[in-house]
Amino acid sequence: MAAFTADEALAVAEAAPTVREAAAALRARFAPWRVVVVDAFDMRDEKPAAGGARRLLYLGASDGHCWTVTSDAARASGLFIAERA
């Protein structure tokens, strides 16, 4: 698995023209991490792991069934990405 850094992930996400292309680029760079496009409104009460001019990234952790937002990069195995509102 590729080593994850929030700064690198944000740079990848910000460089893509659309949020869906950003998700695809993040999946390619950080495989086998899961990357899910979400609405910023749905994440309004969560603290992003990284935020740029156009995109917000949140770390996701899973117990194998449910996903949660986490601030612990050691537990993370995925990213939620949203367009900045």
C-alpha positions as CSV (number, residue, x, y, z in Angstrom):
1,M,0.0,0.0,0.0
2,A,1.2,3.5,-0.8
3,A,2.2,5.6,2.2
4,F,-0.5,8.1,3.0
5,T,0.2,11.8,3.7
6,A,-2.6,14.3,3.9
7,D,-0.5,16.9,2.1
8,E,0.1,14.6,-0.9
9,A,-3.5,13.5,-0.9
10,L,-4.8,17.0,-0.9
11,A,-2.4,18.0,-3.8
12,V,-3.7,15.1,-5.8
13,A,-7.3,16.1,-5.1
14,E,-6.8,19.7,-5.8
15,A,-5.1,19.0,-9.2
16,A,-8.0,17.2,-10.7
17,P,-10.6,19.1,-12.7
18,T,-13.6,17.5,-11.0
19,V,-14.3,15.8,-7.7
20,R,-14.9,12.4,-9.4
21,E,-11.6,12.7,-11.2
22,A,-10.0,13.6,-7.9
23,A,-11.4,10.4,-6.4
24,A,-10.1,8.3,-9.2
25,A,-6.7,9.8,-8.9
26,L,-6.7,9.2,-5.2
27,R,-7.7,5.6,-5.7
28,A,-4.9,5.1,-8.1
29,R,-2.3,6.8,-5.8
30,F,-3.4,5.3,-2.5
31,A,-4.6,1.8,-3.6
32,P,-6.0,-0.2,-2.0
33,W,-7.6,2.6,0.1
34,R,-11.3,3.2,-0.6
35,V,-12.2,6.7,-1.7
36,V,-15.8,7.9,-1.6
37,V,-17.3,11.1,-3.0
38,V,-19.6,12.8,-0.4
39,D,-21.5,16.0,-0.2
40,A,-19.9,18.7,1.9
41,F,-23.2,19.3,3.6
42,D,-23.3,15.7,4.9
43,M,-19.9,16.3,6.4
44,R,-20.7,19.6,8.0
45,D,-20.2,18.3,11.6
46,E,-16.9,16.5,10.8
47,K,-13.4,17.9,10.9
48,P,-11.5,17.4,7.7
49,A,-8.1,15.8,7.7
50,A,-7.1,18.3,5.0
51,G,-8.7,21.1,3.1
52,G,-7.8,23.0,0.0
53,A,-9.3,25.8,-2.1
54,R,-11.6,23.3,-3.9
55,R,-11.7,20.0,-2.0
56,L,-12.0,18.7,1.6
57,L,-10.6,15.3,2.6
58,Y,-11.7,13.2,5.6
59,L,-10.1,10.0,6.9
60,G,-12.3,7.0,7.0
61,A,-12.0,3.9,9.2
62,S,-14.0,0.7,8.9
63,D,-14.7,-2.2,11.2
64,G,-15.4,-4.3,8.1
65,H,-19.0,-3.3,7.9
66,C,-19.5,0.3,8.9
67,W,-17.4,3.4,8.1
68,T,-16.7,6.2,10.4
69,V,-14.7,9.5,10.1
70,T,-11.5,9.4,12.1
71,S,-8.7,11.7,12.9
72,D,-6.3,8.8,13.5
73,A,-4.3,8.2,10.3
74,A,-3.1,4.8,11.7
75,R,-6.7,3.5,11.7
76,A,-7.7,5.0,8.4
77,S,-8.2,2.8,5.3
78,G,-10.1,5.2,3.2
79,L,-10.9,8.8,2.3
80,F,-14.1,10.8,2.0
81,I,-13.8,13.6,-0.5
82,A,-16.1,16.6,-1.0
83,E,-16.2,19.8,-3.0
84,R,-15.7,22.8,-0.8
85,A,-19.0,24.5,-0.5
